[in-house]
């Protein structure tokens, strides 16, 4: 019955438009319930951050997810850490970068996977033992064919991402620097605002047509303040279409640790089902650690003492996820 329903659904889809009667649609709901029973409410692509995934239920097919922050806040690292964890969970992952070459992305992936200091990797300041460990890790990696990285160069178009999807059939796509993309329109007189709006029109259509989640990074404008502390949907740079088309918008901000650059707060600005609150992840580089901060540590921070260091911490008044 379910297979018949899926065939009917495919037959009734044309140019991104779907139709079915309510009984058929309800069968999809029931099928998802059967498939995800016992998974703790996580039904989509996981990030590896438990509190974050509990809040979102995982990234769902058809979702356009936007990670937004000020320049140099660590958007690429957050995106790649999510891509790394999705790959380790068995997803077929496509990473597209508009701002870097493939080697810097691969270097960051190596640092994340092995807990290495990425600066030492860049400067070739690692031991022979660590270099052997690096070679062994990628030689023996399970599912390397499920992780593809593309650097799309100058003036990339949304259609280039569509071509990659058609070739490699990923289950999830990560786009670093979506604001650098160009729409497929041949109109060269578009303003930057109109260009970015058209790009997000295209990305949203792509998520629906390909029925996969696409996670992308973009920037706050200057009114978001230092570290993105005042970031909101209203001061996402370039276009209001970014917030409108995104199922989930997560702000990346400096964290509540004594040194705010040692952590990052991930604040939900918009949720698919009204998600709200924030989590905190470590953001340390020697060695690289982007693990989710435990509630015990967060409680200690908010109480004014960092138990891990025994030093005073800044106070904060926010809605933490519990």
RONUPA-15124 format. One record per residue: residue in one letter; x, y, z of N, C-alpha, C, O in turn. Coordinates in steps of 0.05 Angstrom, whole numbers, plus 5000, padded with zeros to 4 digits. Layout:
BEGIN
AXYZXYZXYZXYZ...
END
This chain:
BEGIN
X501749765000500050005000501750255000501350444985X503850255017505650485019507050534993507350754984X508050314980509450334955507650444933508450604917X505150354933503150454914502750754918502450914899X502650834944502251114951504551284941504151504931X507051174945509351324936509351354905510051564895X508551144891508351164862506351384854506851534836X504151374868502051574862503151864867502552044851X504651884889505652154896507652244874507552474866X509352064865511252144844509852224818510652404804X507652074812506152134787504852404789504352534768X504152484813502652734816504552974822503553194829X507152934819508953154824509853264797510853114780X509653514793510453634767511453924773509954084784X513953974765515154234769514954324798514454554804X515554134816515654204845512954204858512754254883X510754154844508054154856507253864861507453694844X506253814885505253544893502353564899501253764907X500953334895498153324903497453034911498452844899X495853004931494652754939492352804958492153034968X490552614961488352664979489252625008491552525013X487652705027488452715055489052445066490752415084X487652235057488251965066491051875058492551755074X491851945034494551875025496652045040498751935047X496052295045497852465060498252365088500452365099X496052275101496152175128497751915129499051855150X497751765107499351515106502351585109503851425120X503151815098505951895101506651945130508851875140X504752075144505152135173505551875188507351845205X503751675183503851425197506451265190507651145207X507251285164509651145157512051255171513751105181X512251525174514451645189514451565218516551515230X512051545230511851455258512951175261514351115280X512250995242513250725243516350715239517650555253X517350875221520250865215521850975238524150885243X520851165253522451315273521751235301522851345320X520051035305519350945332521950855347523450705336X522250945371524550865387527051025382529150965392X526951245365529251405359529451655376531051835371X527851675397528051905415527252165403528052375412X525552165382524652415370526552525349525852725337X528852395345530752495324530152345298530752105296X528952485280528052355255529452455230528952355208X531252645233532652755210535652735213536652575229X537152885197540052885198541053015224540253235231X542752875238543652965264546153135262547753105243X546553315281548953485283550953375302553253455301X550153175318552053075339551853235365553153155384X550453455365549953605390547253525400545153605389X547153375422544753245431542453445437540253395428X543053655452540953845459539853985434537454035432X541654045416540854175390539053985374536954075364X539753735372538253545357535553485370533553445356X535553475396532953435410531053665404528653615402X532053905402530354135396529254125368526954195363X530954055348530154065320528953805310527553805290X529553575324528753315313530553225290529953035276X532753375286534453315263533553485239531253565238X535353525220534653675196533053495178533853275172X530753595169528753435154529053485124530053695116X528153285109528053325080526353565073524153605084X527253735055525853975048526554215065525554435059X528254175085529054395102531254565089533154445078X531054825090533255005085534055115112532555255125X536555055120537555135147539655345143541455315126X539455565158541455785155542855825182541655865203X545555815180547255875203548356155197549656195176X547956345215548656625210550456735232549956675256X552456885225554157005244555857225232555857265207X557257375249559057585239561457455227562157225232X562957605210565357505198567357405220567657525241X568657185214570757065232569656955258571156905277X567056905260565856795284566156495285565856365306X566756365262567056075261564855925247564355695252X563656065228561355945213562255685198560855485199X564555705185565555475170566055235188565355005181X567255285211567755065230565154935240564954695242X563155105246560654995255559354825233558354615238X559354935209558254785186559654515182558354315178X562354525182563954285177563654085199563653845195X563354185224562953995246560353845243560153605248X558253995234555753855229555953665206554853445207X557353735185557753555162559253305171558553085163X561353345187562953115196561252925212561352675207X559553025230557952845247555752705230555052475236X554652845210552752725193553952495177552752275174X556352535167557852325153558352085171557951855162X559252135195559851915214557251765221557451535228X554951895219552451765224551351615200549251485202X552851615178552051465155550851615132549951495112X550651875134549452035113551352065089553852045092X550252105065551752165041551952465039549952595034X554252575044554652865049556052995025557952905014X554853235018556153404998556753675011554953795022X559253755010560154015021560954194997562554114981X559754434996560354624975561354874988560054985006X563754974980564855214991565155424969566155364947X564355664975564655884956566956064962567656244946X568256024985570356204995573156084998575056235001X573355824997575855695003576455484981574655404966X578955404979579655174963579054914978578354915001X579454694964578854434976580854364999580054255019X583354444996585354365016584754495043584954355063X584154755045583454855072580954725085580954685109X579054645068576754505079577554225089576754145111X579254085073580153825082581853845107581753665124X583454055109585054085133583354125158583954025179X581254285155579354325178577954055185577554005208X577253905165575953645170577853465185577053325204X580453465177582453295191582753385220582853215238X582753645225583053755252580653665269580953595292X578253685257575853615272575753315278575053235300X576553155258576352865261578452755281577852565295X580752875282582952765298583552945323585352875338X582053165326582553335349585253485347586553525368X586053555323588653685319588353995319586154095315X590554125324590554415322590854485292592854435280X588854615280588954665251591154865243592154845221X591955035262594155225256596755075253598355135235X597154875270599654715267599654555241601754515229X597254455233597054315208597854505185599254435167X596754745186597254945164600155015163601255055141X601555035186604355115186606254875184608654905186X605154635181606754385179608454355204610854295203X607154395227608554365253607454125269607054145293X607153905255606153655268608453455266610153455249X608353265285610453065287610052855265607952835252X612152705260611952485240609852285249608452175232X609752235275607652045285604852145278603151995270X604352405282601752515276601152515247598852465239X603152555230602752535201602052255193600352215176X603352055205602651775199599751715208598351575194X599051825231596351785241594251915222592151795218X594952145211593152275192592852105167590552065158X595052005156594851835132593251585138591651505121X593651465161592251215168589251265170587651105162X588651495182585751555187584251565161582151435158X585351705141583851735116584151485098582351425082X586351345101586651095086584550885095583450745079X584050875121582250675132579450785137577750635147X578851035129576251155134574050985121574250915098X571950925137569650785126567750995113567051195126X567050945088565051115075566251375064564851575061X568851375057570051615045568551695020568451935013X567451505006566051564981563351704986562051794967X562551725011560051865019560452155027558652285035X562952255024563552535031564952665008567252595002X563652854995564852994972565053294979563253404990X567253414971567853694975568153824948569653734931X566854054944567154204919567654504926566254624942X569754614914570254894914569355004888570454934867X567355184888566055264863567155514850566255604829X569155644863570555864849568856114848566956154863X569656284829568356554826565656524812565256364794X563756694821561156714809559656444806558656394785X559656284827558256034825555156074824554156264835X553855884811550955904809549555674824550755464829X547055724832545555514846545355264829545355044839X545255294802545055064785547454884786547254644781X549754994794552154814797551754624821552654394820X550454724842549854544865547854334857548154104864X545854414841543954214831545253994815544553764817X547254074798548753874782550253684800550253444794X551453784822552853604840550953414854551553174857X548553514861546553344874545653114855545452884863X545253184830544452984810546552774806545952544801X549052854807551252664802551852484826552252244823X551752604850552752444874550452364892550952204911X548052454888545652374903546152384933545752184947X546952614944547352644973544652634988542552694977X544852565013542452575030542352835046540252905058X544552995045544653255058546853415045548953305037X546353685042548253855029548954085048547154195062X551554165049552454385065553854585047555654515032X552854835048553855045030555155265047553755395063X557755305045559155505061559355765044560555765023X558055975055558156235041556056265019556756324996X553556205026551456215005551056494993550056514971X551856695008551456974998553257034975552957234961X555256854969556956884946555856754921556956794899X553656604924552456474901551056674883550456904891X550656594858549056754839546656594829546856354827X544456734824542156594813542656514785544556604772X540956334774541156254747540156454727540456424703X538856664737537856874720540157014704542357044714X539557074680541557214663541457514666543057654653X539757614683539557904688541958004704542157934728X543658144692546058244705545658504720547558604733X543358614718542758874731541458844758540559034770X541358594769540158554795541858694817544258684816X540458814836541958924859542858684876541958464872X544658744895545658524912543358404928543258154931X541558574937539258474952537558284935536858064944X537058364911535358204893536857944885535657734882X539557964882541057734875540957524897540557284892X541457614922541357424944538557304948538257074954X536557474944533757374946533257164926531956954931X534257204901533857004880535456744886534456534880X537756774898539356544906537756374926537656124924X536556504946535156354966532456244956531456044965X531356384936529056254921529955994909528555794911X532355994896533355754883534055534903533555304898X535355614925536155414945533655284958533555034962X531655444963529155324975527855134955526954924963X527755214930526555044910528154784907527054564903X530754804910532554564908531954374931531954134927X531654474955531054294978528454144973528253904980X526454274962523854154958523953954934522853734936X525154044912525253874888526953624893526153404884X529153644908530953414913530153274939531153054944X528453394955527453274980529753194998529952975009X531553385002533853355021534153615037533253825027X535453605060536053855074538553985062540453855055X538554255061540854405053541454595076539754755085X543954585086544854755108546854955096548654875082X546455215102548255415091549055615111547855645133X551255765105552155975123551956245109552256265084X551356445124551256725114551956905137552756815159X551757175133552757365152550657545163548657615150X551157635189549757865200550958115188553258115181X549358325188550558585182551758715208551558585229X552858945206554259065228552459125252553459135275X549859165248548159225270547758995290546659025311X548758755282548658525301550658555324550458415343X552458745322554258805344556658615345556858425329X558358665364560758505367560058215374558558165393X561258025359560757745365557857665358557057435365X556357835345553557765338551657775361549557655361X552457915383550857915408548058025404546157935418X547658205385545058325380543758215355541958335343X544757985346543757865321540857785323539857675343X539357835301536557765300535857715270537557755253X533357635265532557595237532657865222533057865198X532358085236532258345223534958445213535058605195X537158345225539758445216541458225203543958245203X540158025191541557845173542158005148540358145137X544657995138545458155116544158075090543357845086X543958265072543358225043540358215037539558365019X538858045050536058015041534257895063535157715077X531757995065529757875083528957595074527957435090X529457525048528757265038530157045053529256815053X532557105064534056895078532456785101532056545104X531456965118529856875141527156765132526156575144X525956875111523356785102523456495092521656335098X525456435076525656165063526755955081526355715076X528056025103529455835120527455705140525955855153X527555445142525855305162526955365190525455395209X529655365192530955415218533255615213534755585194X533455825230535656015229536956005256535756055277X539555945256541155925281543356135280544956145262X543456305301545556505303547956385317547656245337X550356435307552856355320553956595333554656795320X554256585360555156815375557456725394557856485399X559056925403561056855423559656755448557356825454X561056575463559756435485560056565512561156785514X559056435533558956545560561356485577561456555601X563456365565565856295581567456545588566956765577X569356515607570956745615572256875591572057125587X573456715574574356815548572156745528571856505521X570656945519568256875502568956745476567256625463X571456755468572256625443572956335447573556195427X572756235472573255945477570655785473570755535476X568455915468565855775464564155925444564756155438X562155785435560155915417557355845427556755615433X555656045427552856005433551355975406551856125387X549655775404548055735381545155795388543855645402X544156025379541556135387539556095364540056185342X537255975371535155945351533756215347532556315365X533956325323532456565316529756505303527856655305X529656265290527156175278527155875278529155745273X524855755285524655475286522355365269520255505266X522755135257520755005241518154965256515955015246X518454885281516054835299516255015324515354935345X517455245321517655435343519955385362519855465385X522055245352524455195369525455465380525455665366X526455455405527455695417529655615437530055385443X531055825447533255775466535955755452536155815428X537955665467540655645456542155425470541555345492X544155325456546155145468548855275466549255475452X550755155480553555255480555355025472555054805483X557255075454559154875446561954985451562355235450X563854815457566554895460567654985433566754895412X569555175434570855265409573755315415574755535415X575155085420577955095428579654965406578654785392X582055065403583654975380586154825387587554725369X586854795412589354665420588854455442589454515465X587754225435586954125408584154225402582754345418X583354175377580754265368578554115382578453865382X576754265395574554145410572054315405571854545413X570054195392567454325387565154165399562954165389X565754025421563653865434561654045448562154265455X559253925451557154075465557854095494558753905507X557454335506558054385534555854255551553454305546X556554115571554653975588553054175605553854395609X550654085614549054265630550354325657549954535668X551954135667553354185693555254425690555354595707X556754425667558654645663557154905658557955115668X554954895643553455135638552255245664552255485669X551255065681550255145707552355285723551855495736X554755175723556955295738557655575727558155755742X557555595700558155855688556156065696556856285704X553555985695551456175702551456245732550556455740X552456065748552656115777555056285783555256385806X556756335764559056515768561656375773563656515778X561756105770564255965774564555755753562755585749X566855755739567455555720568755325734571155345741X567355105739568454885755570954765742572654655756X571054775715573354655702575854815707578054695706X575655075712577955245716578155365743580355455751X575955385757575955515783576355815781577455935799X575455935759575656215755572956345752571056215744X572756605759570156745756569256735727570856745708X566656725724565456725697563356945695562257025715X562957035670560957245666558157115671557756885666X556357285681553557185685552057235659552857395642X549857095657548157125632545357075640544656925658X543557205625540657165629539457085602538657255586X539256825598538256715572536656465577536756355599X535256385557533656135559535355905549535455855525X536655755567538355535559536555285556534555255569X537355115537535854865533536554675555538854645563X534554555566534954355587533554095580533653905596
END
